[in-house]
Amino acid sequence: MRLSQMLFVTLREDPKEAEIPSHKLLVRAGYIRRIGSGIYAYLPLMWRVLQKVSQIVREEMNATGAQECLLPQVQPAELWRESGRWDTYTKAEGIMFSLTDRRKRELALGPTHEEVITTIAKEMIRSHQQLPIHLYQIQTKFRDEIRPRFGLMRGREFIMKDGYSFHSDEESLKKTYRDMDQAYRNMLSRCGLQYRAVEADSGAIGGSGSQEFMVLAEAGEDEVLYTEDGKYAANTEKAVSLPVDAELSSFTEYQKLETPNTNTIETLANFLKCSATQIVKNVLYQVAYDNGITVLVLVSIRGDQEVNEVKLQNELTKLASEFGAKTILSLTVPDQEAQEKWAAKPLPLGYISPNLEDSYITSAPKEGIYSKFVRIVDQTAVELKNFVTGADESGYHVVGANWGKEFTLPKSIVDIRKAQKGDRAVHDPSQILDSARGIEVGHIFQLGIKYSQAMGATFTNEQGEELPLVMGCYGVGVSRLAQSAVEQSYDKDGIIWPVAIAPYQVIIAIPNITDVQQMEIAEKLYTELKQAGIETLLDDRNERAGVKFKDADLIGIPYRIVTGRSIKSGKVEWVERATHNAQEIAIEDVVSTLKQNIQAALGD
C-alpha cells in the first residue's frame, strides 16, 4: 500500500479524552477515531490489525473442530426473560441496550449470546449422537458502559469472539474446556503477548469453573495474584489465600471502654495499642433483590482484612430464594440517604457490634424492607479470642469479647475476604502471593446446565432419558486484545507492534521523492517484497525525511527500509522498530533478510 493513497493522518499532541498510553497512541497514529462516547471508528491500519487478530483466533478455533457461524445482534427480550437474565442485564448491571420496535416488542442489542445459541440448540439438537458440538462467531457486541474509557478497552461497541459448546456430560465439557485453554494460550502466544491464565469469577454469565486470560500491562484494570512457582494465579475477585496469623489479644477480661474518635480500625488500634488482627470489624451492606425486597447485611471480618464484594455478592445470590427472589440488582454500602429509608433510629456507625439489634430496622414490609439483619462472618474472625469490637454506642468499644459468650457467632461462616499481595498461598504456605496488573482479553466458562435447564434445551441420551444439555462458553475480546498489545509494547516514539498482528510488516521510507534513484530503488523493493508475500507500506508522501521517520516510529511497523544516501554504494538502511537497531544491508539482500527476520518472529 502506498501511504500517499491511504487515509492517514497523525497527531503530534495527545487527544484530550485519552487516559492511557495505548489509547493516546492509537488515536495519534491514525488507527482509531472517536465518534461518540465509547464509540470508535476502526481506520484502515486498525482494521488490518483486527483482521489479523481475528484470523489467528479463527485458525485456533477451527483447529479444535469448532464451527464458525454468525448470530443476530438484535435479540428478543423474551429469550432473556426465559433465562432469567433480563432484569440483571437491564437493571442490575444495566449494561444491555434495550429498545422497543414499532410493534411495541422489547428487543436488546446483544452484549453476549447465551440465550440465542441455547434457543438454536433447543430447536436443533435432539440426540446424544449430535454431541458434542461447538459453535463460535466473531462479531460486534454492544454494552452500555456507565463510564466508557481507555478507547477500545472499555467501549460501548467492540469486536468479540464468543463460542458455545454443547455436551452430553460434564466429562465431555471438561475436555472442550481444556482444548479451549490450550487454544487461548496459542492465540495469545501467536499474537506475541505476555499473559497469565488465572482463576476467575463467573459473574453474571454463571456456571462453575472459569478462567481468565490476562495480558500483563501496568494500565490493566484487574489485579492478578500469583505465586513464583507458577502453580497459582487468580484474579483478585476470585483469589484465595492464607492471611497472616492473628496476634494474641492482650485483653483477658470483657469490658466496655470509652474510645472517642475511633471510628476506623487504624484509630482504634492506635488508641488501644493493639493489633488490627485482634479486632472484629462489622460492615453494613444493603442488597436489592429483583423482586423489590431490600435486605440489610451485617458482615463481621477481622480488622486487618477487607471484604471482597464479588465473593459477598455470590454468597448473597445463593440466599435469593429465601426472599422469594432470583438474583441481585445491587449491592451497596448504604449512605445517609439510603439509611433514612429503613433505619428506625440513628446507627452507631464505626462502633457497630456483631449483635447489632434488628430494632434498628424499621418494621415497614410495605416498603419492601426485610425486618432482620442477615448476619455473615468471615472465616478470619471466627477463631479470634478476647477480641475487640464495637459496643453499638458511638464512642465506645468492648474488649476481651468472645463468640458464644458475649456475641452470637453467625450461622453463615464464609470466605469473603480479599486476598492480597504478601499473603501465603493455600497450595503451599511457603509461597507468598505477588501481584501484577492485567487486561482481561479472554474468558472461558464451564456453564453446566444453567441456561439449558432454564430454557428447556434437552437431548435424549443412550438410555432414552431426556436431559438438559451441558454447556460451555468461551470469549475473546478481539478489539481489546489489539489495544492491549499496544499497552504492553510501546516507547516514547510510539507503538511497537508484534510482527504477527502489525498492520504491515515493513515500511519503505523514501527520504527525498524528487531523487530519481531513491524512488527507483524504493519502487523496485516495494514490488519485490510484495511478490515475496511480505506486507509492505511505501511512504511515498511529499514530506520531509524527519516527518516520515517519526510517523514510521509512531505507527509501529516492525521493520523500516530507508532508501537514503547509502544507495550510492548499493545499500539501504534497515531499522528494527523494537530496538531501534540500524544497519546497512545490500539492496539485493533486503528480501531475504526481511523474510528471515519475519519467519523468526512468527516462529516459522
C-alpha positions in Angstrom: 0.0 0.0 0.0 1.2 3.5 -0.9 0.9 5.8 2.1 0.2 8.7 -0.2 -3.1 7.0 -1.2 -4.1 5.9 2.3 -6.5 7.7 4.7 -3.6 8.5 7.0 -3.4 11.5 9.5 -1.2 11.5 12.5 -1.3 13.9 15.5 1.6 15.3 17.4 -0.4 16.0 20.6 -2.2 13.6 22.8 -6.0 13.7 22.5 -7.7 15.2 25.5 -10.1 12.3 26.1 -7.3 9.6 26.1 -6.1 8.4 29.6 -3.7 5.6 29.0 -0.7 5.2 26.6 -2.3 2.8 24.2 -5.4 4.9 23.7 -3.3 8.0 23.1 -1.1 6.3 20.6 -3.9 4.6 18.6 -5.6 8.0 18.1 -2.4 9.9 17.4 -1.2 7.2 14.9 -4.4 7.3 13.0 -5.6 3.8 13.9 -8.9 4.8 15.5 -11.2 7.9 15.6 -13.7 8.7 18.3 -17.2 9.1 17.0 -19.0 9.3 20.4 -18.7 8.3 24.0 -17.2 4.8 23.9 -17.7 4.5 20.1 -14.8 4.4 17.7 -14.2 4.0 14.0 -11.6 1.5 13.0 -9.5 3.2 10.3 -7.6 1.2 7.6 -4.5 0.5 9.7 -6.5 -0.7 12.7 -8.8 -2.8 10.5 -5.8 -4.7 9.2 -4.7 -5.4 12.8 -8.1 -6.6 13.8 -8.3 -8.8 10.7 -5.0 -10.4 11.7 -6.1 -11.0 15.3 -9.4 -12.4 14.1 -7.6 -14.8 11.7 -5.3 -16.1 14.4 -8.4 -16.6 16.6 -10.3 -18.3 13.8 -7.4 -20.6 12.9 -7.0 -21.8 16.6 -10.8 -22.3 17.0 -11.1 -24.2 13.7 -8.2 -26.4 14.7 -10.2 -27.6 17.7 -13.2 -28.6 15.5 -15.3 -25.6 16.4 -17.6 -24.3 13.6 -17.9 -20.6 12.7 -21.4 -19.1 12.4 -23.0 -15.6 12.7 -25.8 -14.9 15.2 -28.2 -11.9 15.3 -27.2 -8.8 17.1 -30.8 -7.8 17.8 -32.3 -10.3 20.3 -35.9 -10.7 21.6 -36.4 -9.8 25.3 -38.4 -13.0 25.9 -35.3 -15.1 25.4 -33.5 -13.2 28.2 -36.6 -13.4 30.4 -36.7 -17.1 29.8 -33.1 -17.4 31.1 -33.8 -15.1 34.0 -31.2 -12.5 32.9 -33.3 -9.7 31.5 -33.5 -7.7 34.8 -29.9 -8.5 35.6 -28.6 -7.0 32.4 -31.1 -4.1 32.0 -31.5 -3.1 35.7 -28.8 -4.6 37.9 -25.8 -4.3 35.8 -27.5 -2.1 33.3 -25.1 -2.9 30.5 -27.6 -4.0 27.9 -29.1 -1.7 25.3 -32.8 -2.4 25.2 -35.3 -0.9 22.8 -38.9 -1.2 21.5 -39.8 -1.8 17.9 -42.8 -0.3 16.1 -45.0 -3.2 17.2 -44.1 -2.5 20.9 -41.9 -5.6 21.2 -39.0 -5.4 23.5 -35.6 -6.1 22.0 -31.9 -5.9 23.0 -28.6 -5.3 21.3 -26.5 -8.4 22.2 -23.8 -8.0 24.8 -23.5 -11.8 24.7 -25.3 -14.7 23.0 -26.0 -17.5 25.5 -29.8 -17.1 25.1 -29.7 -17.1 21.3 -27.4 -20.1 21.0 -29.4 -22.1 23.6 -32.6 -21.4 21.6 -30.9 -22.8 18.5 -29.7 -25.8 20.4 -33.1 -26.4 21.8 -34.6 -26.4 18.3 -31.9 -28.4 16.5 -30.2 -30.8 18.9 -32.3 -33.9 19.8 -29.9 -36.8 20.4 -26.6 -37.6 22.1 -25.4 -38.7 18.7 -25.2 -35.0 17.7 -22.9 -34.2 20.6 -20.5 -32.6 21.3 -20.9 -29.6 19.1 -19.1 -26.3 19.3 -20.2 -23.1 17.5 -18.5 -19.7 17.5 -18.7 -16.3 15.9 -16.6 -13.1 15.6 -19.0 -10.2 15.8 -19.6 -6.6 17.1 -21.1 -6.6 20.6 -22.8 -3.7 22.5 -22.6 -2.8 26.2 -24.0 0.4 27.7 -20.9 1.1 29.9 -21.6 3.7 32.6 -18.2 5.3 32.1 -16.7 4.3 28.7 -12.9 4.8 28.9 -9.5 3.8 27.7 -10.5 3.7 24.0 -11.2 0.1 22.8 -10.5 -1.3 26.3 -14.0 -0.4 27.7 -16.1 0.8 24.8 -19.8 0.6 24.2 -19.3 -1.2 20.9 -16.5 -3.8 20.4 -15.5 -6.8 18.4 -15.5 -10.2 20.2 -15.2 -13.9 19.5 -17.7 -15.8 21.5 -18.1 -19.6 21.3 -20.6 -22.1 22.9 -20.2 -25.8 23.2 -22.9 -28.4 23.9 -22.3 -31.8 25.6 -24.0 -34.9 27.0 -22.0 -34.8 30.2 -19.5 -32.9 32.4 -16.6 -35.0 31.2 -17.1 -34.0 27.6 -17.4 -30.4 28.6 -14.2 -30.5 30.6 -12.4 -31.9 27.5 -13.5 -29.0 25.4 -12.7 -26.6 28.2 -9.1 -28.0 28.3 -9.0 -27.7 24.5 -10.0 -24.0 24.8 -7.5 -23.4 27.5 -4.7 -24.5 25.1 -6.3 -22.7 22.1 -6.4 -19.5 24.0 -2.8 -19.9 25.1 -1.9 -20.5 21.4 -3.8 -17.4 20.3 -2.0 -15.1 22.8 1.4 -16.6 22.1 0.9 -16.2 18.4 -0.1 -12.6 18.8 3.2 -12.0 20.6 1.8 -11.2 24.0 2.9 -11.8 27.6 -0.1 -13.1 29.6 -1.2 -15.1 32.5 -4.1 -17.6 32.7 -5.9 -17.0 36.0 -8.8 -18.4 38.0 -11.8 -16.1 37.8 -15.3 -15.3 39.0 -18.0 -16.3 36.6 -20.1 -13.1 37.2 -23.5 -12.7 35.6 -22.8 -15.4 33.0 -22.8 -18.0 35.7 -21.5 -21.6 35.7 -18.9 -23.4 37.8 -15.3 -23.2 36.7 -14.0 -20.2 34.8 -10.6 -18.9 33.8 -9.4 -15.5 32.5 -6.5 -14.8 30.2 -4.8 -11.6 31.2 -2.4 -9.6 29.1 0.1 -8.1 31.6 0.3 -4.3 31.5 0.5 -1.5 34.1 -2.7 0.1 32.8 -4.7 -3.1 33.4 -7.9 -2.6 35.3 -7.6 -6.0 37.0 -5.1 -7.2 39.6 -3.7 -10.7 39.3 -2.3 -12.5 42.3 0.2 -15.3 41.6 3.0 -17.4 43.1 6.5 -17.6 41.7 6.3 -21.4 41.4 3.7 -21.0 38.7 1.2 -23.2 40.4 -1.3 -20.5 41.3 -2.7 -17.4 39.6 -6.1 -15.7 40.1 -8.0 -12.5 39.6 -8.4 -10.7 43.0 -12.1 -11.2 42.7 -11.6 -15.0 42.9 -8.2 -15.3 44.7 -7.9 -17.2 47.9 -5.0 -17.2 50.3 -3.9 -17.7 53.9 -3.9 -14.4 55.8 -1.1 -13.5 58.3 -1.6 -15.1 61.7 -3.6 -13.1 64.2 -1.7 -11.8 67.2 -2.8 -13.0 70.6 -5.1 -10.5 72.4 -3.7 -8.6 75.3 -7.2 -8.3 76.8 -8.2 -11.0 79.2 -11.4 -9.6 80.7 -14.6 -8.4 78.9 -15.2 -4.7 79.5 -16.7 -1.7 77.8 -14.3 1.1 77.2 -14.8 4.7 76.1 -12.9 5.1 72.8 -13.6 8.6 71.5 -12.9 9.4 67.8 -12.0 5.8 66.9 -14.5 5.0 64.1 -11.7 3.5 61.9 -9.7 0.4 62.5 -6.4 2.4 62.4 -7.5 4.9 65.0 -9.0 2.2 67.2 -5.8 0.1 67.1 -3.7 3.1 67.9 -5.9 4.2 70.8 -6.0 0.7 72.4 -2.4 -0.1 71.4 -3.5 -3.4 69.9 -3.1 -5.2 66.6 -5.8 -4.8 63.9 -5.8 -8.7 63.9 -7.4 -8.6 67.3 -10.4 -6.6 66.1 -13.7 -7.8 64.7 -14.8 -5.2 62.1 -18.5 -5.1 61.3 -19.5 -3.7 57.9 -23.1 -2.9 56.9 -24.3 -3.6 53.3 -27.6 -3.1 51.6 -28.7 -5.6 48.9 -31.6 -5.1 46.5 -33.1 -8.2 45.0 -35.0 -8.4 41.8 -38.4 -8.9 43.4 -38.2 -5.5 45.2 -37.0 -6.7 48.6 -34.2 -4.8 50.3 -32.1 -6.8 52.8 -29.6 -5.3 55.2 -26.5 -7.5 55.7 -24.0 -7.3 58.5 -20.6 -8.7 57.7 -18.1 -9.5 60.5 -14.5 -9.8 59.5 -11.0 -9.5 61.0 -9.9 -5.9 61.4 -6.9 -6.1 59.1 -8.9 -7.6 56.3 -11.1 -6.2 53.5 -14.4 -7.5 52.2 -14.3 -8.9 48.7 -17.6 -7.7 47.4 -17.7 -10.1 44.5 -17.4 -13.0 46.8 -20.0 -11.4 49.1 -22.5 -10.9 46.2 -22.0 -14.5 45.2 -22.9 -15.6 48.7 -26.0 -13.3 48.8 -27.1 -14.6 45.4 -27.3 -18.1 46.9 -29.7 -16.7 49.5 -32.0 -15.0 46.9 -34.6 -17.8 47.0 -35.0 -17.3 50.8 -36.5 -13.9 50.0 -38.5 -15.1 47.0 -36.0 -13.6 44.5 -33.8 -14.9 41.7 -30.9 -12.5 41.6 -29.4 -9.3 43.0 -29.9 -5.9 41.4 -27.4 -4.0 43.5 -25.1 -4.4 46.5 -24.0 -1.2 48.2 -22.8 0.3 51.5 -25.9 2.4 52.4 -25.2 6.1 52.6 -27.2 8.6 54.8 -30.0 8.9 52.2 -30.4 5.2 52.0 -30.4 4.8 55.7 -33.2 7.3 56.1 -35.5 4.9 54.1 -35.1 2.0 56.6 -33.3 3.0 59.8 -35.7 3.2 62.8 -33.0 5.2 64.7 -29.6 6.6 64.1 -26.9 3.9 63.6 -23.7 3.9 65.7 -21.6 3.8 62.5 -17.9 3.0 63.3 -19.0 1.4 66.6 -21.3 -1.4 65.4 -21.1 -4.8 67.1 -21.8 -8.3 65.6 -25.1 -8.3 67.6 -26.5 -5.0 66.3 -30.2 -5.3 67.2 -32.8 -5.8 64.5 -34.7 -2.9 66.1 -32.5 -0.6 64.1 -34.5 -1.6 61.0 -38.0 0.0 60.7 -40.8 -2.6 60.5 -42.2 -1.5 57.1 -42.9 -4.5 55.0 -45.0 -2.4 52.6 -41.7 -0.6 51.6 -40.0 -3.9 50.8 -37.5 -3.8 53.7 -36.7 -7.1 55.3 -37.0 -6.6 59.0 -33.9 -8.5 60.2 -30.2 -8.2 59.6 -28.7 -11.1 57.6 -25.5 -11.8 59.6 -22.4 -13.3 57.9 -19.0 -13.9 59.4 -15.7 -14.3 57.5 -13.5 -17.2 58.5 -10.8 -14.8 59.7 -12.9 -13.6 62.5 -14.2 -17.0 63.7 -11.1 -18.2 65.6 -10.4 -14.9 67.4 -10.4 -15.0 71.2 -10.8 -12.0 73.6 -11.3 -9.7 70.6 -12.1 -6.0 70.3 -15.3 -4.9 68.6 -18.0 -2.2 68.6 -20.3 -1.6 71.5 -23.3 -0.3 69.5 -22.8 3.1 71.1 -20.9 5.9 69.5 -17.5 6.5 71.2 -17.4 3.1 72.8 -15.9 -0.4 72.1 -15.7 -3.6 74.0 -12.6 -5.6 74.6 -12.0 -9.2 75.7 -15.1 -10.4 73.8 -15.7 -14.0 72.7 -18.0 -15.8 70.3 -20.6 -18.0 72.1 -20.3 -15.9 75.2 -20.8 -12.1 74.7 -21.6 -12.4 71.0 -23.5 -15.0 68.9 -21.5 -16.5 66.1 -23.4 -16.1 62.8 -24.5 -19.4 61.3 -23.2 -18.3 57.9 -19.4 -18.7 58.0 -17.9 -18.0 54.6 -14.7 -16.9 52.9 -15.4 -13.3 51.7 -12.1 -11.7 52.5 -10.0 -10.1 49.8 -6.8 -11.9 49.2 -3.8 -9.6 48.9 -0.2 -9.3 47.9 2.0 -10.8 50.7 -0.5 -13.4 51.8 0.6 -17.1 52.0 -0.6 -19.4 49.2 -3.1 -22.1 50.1 -1.4 -24.8 48.0 2.0 -24.1 49.6 2.2 -21.7 52.6 5.9 -21.1 51.9 4.9 -19.4 48.6 4.0 -15.7 49.0 1.5 -14.1 46.7 2.8 -11.4 44.4 0.7 -9.1 42.2 0.6 -7.8 38.7 -1.8 -5.6 36.7 -3.6 -7.3 33.8 -6.0 -6.6 31.0 -8.7 -9.3 30.5 -8.7 -10.4 26.9 -10.2 -13.9 27.2 -12.5 -15.8 29.5 -13.7 -19.4 29.4 -16.6 -20.8 31.4 -18.0 -24.2 32.3 -21.6 -23.2 32.2 -23.1 -26.6 33.0 -26.9 -26.7 32.7 -27.8 -23.2 33.9 -29.2 -22.0 30.5 -30.3 -25.3 29.0 -32.3 -26.1 32.1 -33.9 -22.6 32.3 -34.8 -22.6 28.6 -35.7 -26.3 28.1 -32.8 -27.2 25.8 -32.6 -31.0 26.2 -31.3 -34.1 24.4 -32.0 -37.8 24.6 -29.2 -40.0 26.0 -28.4 -43.6 25.1 -30.9 -44.8 27.7 -33.7 -42.7 26.2 -33.7 -40.2 29.0 -34.3 -36.6 28.3 -31.6 -34.4 29.9 -30.6 -30.8 29.8 -27.6 -30.0 27.5 -24.3 -29.4 29.3 -22.8 -26.1 28.1 -19.5 -24.2 27.9 -18.8 -20.6 26.9 -15.6 -19.1 25.5 -14.9 -15.4 24.8 -12.0 -13.4 23.3 -12.1 -9.6 23.1 -10.6 -9.1 19.6 -10.6 -5.3 19.6 -9.5 -5.2 23.3 -6.7 -7.7 22.6 -5.4 -5.5 19.8 -5.2 -2.4 22.0 -3.7 -4.5 24.9 -0.8 -5.3 22.6 -0.1 -1.6 22.3 -0.4 -1.1 26.0 2.2 -3.9 26.5 4.6 -2.7 23.9 5.4 0.9 23.2 8.1 3.5 23.8 8.5 7.3 23.8 8.3 7.3 20.0 5.2 5.3 19.5 3.7 1.8 19.1 5.8 -1.4 18.8 3.6 -4.0 17.1 4.4 -7.7 17.4 5.1 -8.9 13.9 2.1 -11.3 13.8 -0.5 -8.6 14.2 1.2 -5.5 12.8 -0.8 -3.8 10.0 2.2 -4.1 7.7 5.5 -6.0 8.3 7.8 -3.4 6.7 7.7 0.2 5.7 9.9 1.7 3.0 10.7 5.3 3.7 11.9 7.5 0.8 13.7 10.5 2.3 13.5 12.6 -0.9 10.9 11.7 -3.5 12.5 14.1 -6.0 15.6 11.9 -6.1 15.1 9.6 -9.1 17.5 6.9 -7.8 15.8 6.8 -4.3 12.4 6.4 -6.0 13.6 3.7 -8.4 15.2 1.6 -5.7 12.1 2.1 -3.4 9.7 1.1 -6.2 11.8 -2.0 -7.1 12.0 -3.1 -3.4 8.3 -2.5 -3.0 7.4 -4.7 -5.9 9.9 -7.5 -4.9 8.7 -7.5 -1.3 5.1 -7.8 -2.3 5.9 -10.6 -4.7 7.7 -12.4 -1.8 4.5 -12.2 0.3 5.8 -9.5 2.6 3.2 -6.9 3.6 4.8 -3.6 2.7 3.9 0.0 3.1 5.6 2.5 0.8 5.9 6.0 2.3 6.0 8.0 -1.0 4.5 11.2 0.5 6.0 14.5 -0.3 7.1 15.1 3.3 10.5 15.8 5.0 12.5 12.7 5.9 12.2 13.5 9.6 8.4 13.5 9.4 8.4 10.1 7.7 10.8 8.6 10.3 8.7 10.0 13.2 5.5 8.6 11.6 7.1 5.2 11.0 8.1 5.0 14.6 4.6 6.2 15.8 2.6 3.7 13.8 4.9 0.9 14.9 5.7 -1.1 11.7 8.2 -3.8 12.8 10.9 -3.1 10.1 11.9 0.0 8.2 13.9 0.3 5.0 15.3 3.7 4.1 16.5 4.4 0.5 18.9 7.2 1.6 22.4 8.1 0.7 23.7 4.6 1.2 22.1 3.5 -2.1 25.0 5.0 -3.9 27.1 2.2 -2.5 24.4 -0.4 -3.3 22.9 -0.5 0.2 19.9 0.7 2.2 19.4 1.3 5.9 17.4 -1.4 7.7 15.9 -0.4 11.1 14.3 -2.7 13.6 11.4 -0.8 15.4 11.5 -2.7 18.7 15.2 -2.0 19.3 16.0 1.0 17.0 19.0 -1.0 15.8 20.0 0.2 12.4 22.4 -1.3 9.9 23.2 -1.1 6.2 22.4 -4.1 4.1 22.9 -4.7 0.4 19.9 -4.0 -1.8 19.9 -7.5 -3.2 19.8 -8.9 0.4 16.7 -6.9 1.6 14.1 -9.5 0.7 15.9 -12.5 2.1 16.9 -10.6 5.3 13.3 -9.5 5.9 11.9 -13.0 5.2 14.4 -14.5 7.7 13.5 -12.0 10.4 9.8 -12.2 9.9 9.8 -16.0 9.9 11.9 -16.0 13.1 9.4 -13.5 14.8 6.4 -15.7 13.7 8.1 -18.9 14.9 8.0 -20.4 11.4 
